[in-house]
Amino acid sequence: MHKDLPTTALEPTILVIFGITGDLAERKVLPALYHLFANDLVHPQTYLVGTSRRDISVADILKRIEHAVTAHTDGFDPAVLQKMATHFSMLKVDPTVDADYAQLRDRLQQIEDKAGVCLHRLFYLSIPPQVYGGIVQRLGQNGLNTGCSHGVTASRLLVEKPFGYDLHSAQELISKTSEHFSEEQIFRIDHYLAKETAQNILTFRQHNPLFNQIWNHRHITGVSITAIESIGIEGRGNFYEHVGALRDLVQSHLMQLLSPTLLDIPSDMTADAIHKAKQSVLDSITPVPADQVANRSVRGQYQTYREEVHNPDSTTETYASLVLYSQDPRWEGVPLKLTTGKALKIKRTSITVDFGDQPHSNRLQFRLQPNEGITLALRVKKPGLTSAMEETTMDFAYHTAFQAHSPRDAYERVLIEAIRGDHLLFATDEEVLASWRILQPLLDEWAKSSADLVIYPSGSDGPDTSKLIP
Ligand SMILES: NC(=O)c1ccc[n+]([C@@H]2O[C@H](COP(=O)([O-])OP(=O)(O)OC[C@H]3O[C@@H](n4cnc5c(N)ncnc54)[C@H](OP(=O)(O)O)[C@@H]3O)[C@@H](O)[C@H]2O)c1
């Protein structure tokens, strides 16, 4: 399905990072870049340009990288940072000021003049969503939506979720972006897709005939996709209060994981064919009908949330669980349960596929985090003078099976694929719209009344969802 990861340097590129001083850049993007440099994956003609509205120096950014890398990994190497320093520059840009884009254009031109070649340009928009539209427009108006003057190289946008706030705003955002950038130039990040286990779903399904042949409603009785965490909103109240669990996680990550789980594996495993198959999965899913919201969805809010956001009347959900169905005959009648929540007892992201009726089911679980791997629950006879059965598991964990190759962080893969211009691990405009189409009726119903919002204690299992599965 995938091209092998490069073991040699990626293509020469200028990576412009809007929002380099932000939370995401510090926790994910910059450490991922550090690891690409550490593994010699970066072409010698790679140039990193960080932008900020403030006077931030390259030394400041390098300190942040050191701090982030040492906090999460052993073996920080100062030589890698020194190497990064030679590729880095900063530019003061206010993304809302037109004149600053002329400066950015000049900086890119200078870099290319000095390099003596045209380079790919990759604009990473790691900035709050409300700034996104203006940046795209100004990049376009300043001719930064094409490669350098020879026209040989690409100009690409690497964008963070959320892609819109609802169906209407997503349509608008996609339409405005398309005035300046073609779909081919846009890479919409869903970093869950870049996790090792997520990439393994298709490989596993395709190359294990035992499962491939029974991957349908005759054998599978339920699919559950879960992304729960023990932390709360961690000071991101301003952002979260206007978003909530359904928009934040279900519309993007959980829908994107549902598609490879259900899709008809194409004979031709190209990015295009896989995107078509994913699209067909999303198009076949019906929204929760208004009269079934009560028994097909549960929403909750953790107890201390309102204090954290200083809004005693907040109805924003920090927990959402819902059951969808597909009209594809292959998945007829199979409940597709999507669950996400914050401030819960455990952290887990998984895809669970149940074979057979409870309590005699076999359960296959893809674990995306923690401890990436796959578990198959089986029933065996208990040892000794008994014929009693017990559930046991066959367990595959990446860290024990492939000790020398611990999974790369998803953001390394995101950067690699965007620099290579491979769309497979990114969401298309149609996929984004299809996900919103599925969820919009539920969002509309939830907006009418919050009577069903369950307040749950932090550190608990969250609201009871037993009513959801028939
Ligand atoms: N943080 C996460 O865990 C996470 C997870 C998934 C997706 N995302 C997405 O990733 C993007 C970045 O998230 P983030 O949490 O890193 O954002 P952030 O920290 O709130 O902002 C990033 C940077 O953008 C600049 N900025 C902030 N407000 C601005 C404004 N009104 N006008 C112009 N520039 C502004 C600031 O840089 P200067 O002050 O230096 O100019 C800031 O450091 C967002 O689209 C977010 O939805 C974030």
The ligand as an SDF file (V2000), in Angstrom:
LIG
                    3D

 48 52  0  0  0  0  0  0  0  0999 V2000
   -2.2530   22.0550   20.2030 N   0  0  0  0  0  0  0  0  0  0  0  0
   -2.7140   20.8790   19.8790 C   0  0  0  0  0  0  0  0  0  0  0  0
   -2.6050   19.8780   20.6130 O   0  0  0  0  0  0  0  0  0  0  0  0
   -3.3910   20.6850   18.5470 C   0  0  0  0  0  0  0  0  0  0  0  0
   -3.8410   19.4170   18.1950 C   0  0  0  0  0  0  0  0  0  0  0  0
   -4.3970   19.2210   16.9410 C   0  0  0  0  0  0  0  0  0  0  0  0
   -4.5440   20.2870   16.0800 C   0  0  0  0  0  0  0  0  0  0  0  0
   -4.1320   21.5200   16.4720 N   0  0  0  0  0  0  0  0  0  0  0  0
   -4.2730   22.6140   15.5340 C   0  0  0  0  0  0  0  0  0  0  0  0
   -2.9900   23.1150   15.2350 O   0  0  0  0  0  0  0  0  0  0  0  0
   -3.0320   24.5150   15.0430 C   0  0  0  0  0  0  0  0  0  0  0  0
   -2.0840   25.1680   15.9960 C   0  0  0  0  0  0  0  0  0  0  0  0
   -2.4550   24.8890   17.3140 O   0  0  0  0  0  0  0  0  0  0  0  0
   -1.6900   25.4920   18.5550 P   0  0  0  0  0  0  0  0  0  0  0  0
   -2.3550   24.9320   19.7530 O   0  0  0  0  0  0  0  0  0  0  0  0
   -0.2380   25.3450   18.3920 O   0  0  0  0  0  0  0  0  0  0  0  0
   -2.0790   27.0370   18.4040 O   0  0  0  0  0  0  0  0  0  0  0  0
   -1.6510   28.2520   19.3200 P   0  0  0  0  0  0  0  0  0  0  0  0
   -0.5750   27.8330   20.2620 O   0  0  0  0  0  0  0  0  0  0  0  0
   -2.8810   28.8460   19.9070 O   0  0  0  0  0  0  0  0  0  0  0  0
   -1.1140   29.2980   18.2530 O   0  0  0  0  0  0  0  0  0  0  0  0
    0.0410   29.0760   17.4730 C   0  0  0  0  0  0  0  0  0  0  0  0
    0.7100   30.3930   17.1470 C   0  0  0  0  0  0  0  0  0  0  0  0
   -0.0890   31.1480   16.2470 O   0  0  0  0  0  0  0  0  0  0  0  0
    0.1160   32.5250   16.4720 C   0  0  0  0  0  0  0  0  0  0  0  0
   -1.2040   33.1570   16.6840 N   0  0  0  0  0  0  0  0  0  0  0  0
   -2.0680   32.9240   17.6990 C   0  0  0  0  0  0  0  0  0  0  0  0
   -3.1770   33.6800   17.5650 N   0  0  0  0  0  0  0  0  0  0  0  0
   -3.0090   34.4000   16.4460 C   0  0  0  0  0  0  0  0  0  0  0  0
   -3.8040   35.3810   15.7810 C   0  0  0  0  0  0  0  0  0  0  0  0
   -5.0070   35.7290   16.2410 N   0  0  0  0  0  0  0  0  0  0  0  0
   -3.3150   35.9390   14.6570 N   0  0  0  0  0  0  0  0  0  0  0  0
   -2.1280   35.5700   14.1740 C   0  0  0  0  0  0  0  0  0  0  0  0
   -1.3160   34.6560   14.7620 N   0  0  0  0  0  0  0  0  0  0  0  0
   -1.7570   34.0880   15.8870 C   0  0  0  0  0  0  0  0  0  0  0  0
    0.9710   32.6560   17.7240 C   0  0  0  0  0  0  0  0  0  0  0  0
    2.2960   32.8840   17.2850 O   0  0  0  0  0  0  0  0  0  0  0  0
    3.0520   34.2910   17.4840 P   0  0  0  0  0  0  0  0  0  0  0  0
    2.4920   34.9330   18.6920 O   0  0  0  0  0  0  0  0  0  0  0  0
    4.4610   33.8630   17.6460 O   0  0  0  0  0  0  0  0  0  0  0  0
    2.8010   35.0550   16.2370 O   0  0  0  0  0  0  0  0  0  0  0  0
    0.8890   31.2940   18.3500 C   0  0  0  0  0  0  0  0  0  0  0  0
    2.0430   30.9280   19.0750 O   0  0  0  0  0  0  0  0  0  0  0  0
   -4.4900   24.9140   15.2280 C   0  0  0  0  0  0  0  0  0  0  0  0
   -5.1160   24.9240   13.9730 O   0  0  0  0  0  0  0  0  0  0  0  0
   -5.0570   23.7960   16.0760 C   0  0  0  0  0  0  0  0  0  0  0  0
   -6.4330   23.6530   15.8700 O   0  0  0  0  0  0  0  0  0  0  0  0
   -3.5460   21.7420   17.6720 C   0  0  0  0  0  0  0  0  0  0  0  0
  1  2  1  0
  2  3  2  0
  2  4  1  0
  4  5  1  0
  4 48  2  0
  5  6  2  0
  6  7  1  0
  7  8  2  0
  8  9  1  0
  8 48  1  0
  9 10  1  0
  9 46  1  0
 10 11  1  0
 11 12  1  0
 11 44  1  0
 12 13  1  0
 13 14  1  0
 14 15  2  0
 14 16  1  0
 14 17  1  0
 17 18  1  0
 18 19  2  0
 18 20  1  0
 18 21  1  0
 21 22  1  0
 22 23  1  0
 23 24  1  0
 23 42  1  0
 24 25  1  0
 25 26  1  0
 25 36  1  0
 26 27  1  0
 26 35  1  0
 27 28  2  0
 28 29  1  0
 29 30  1  0
 29 35  2  0
 30 31  1  0
 30 32  2  0
 32 33  1  0
 33 34  2  0
 34 35  1  0
 36 37  1  0
 36 42  1  0
 37 38  1  0
 38 39  2  0
 38 40  1  0
 38 41  1  0
 42 43  1  0
 44 45  1  0
 44 46  1  0
 46 47  1  0
M  CHG  2   8   1  16  -1
M  END
$$$$
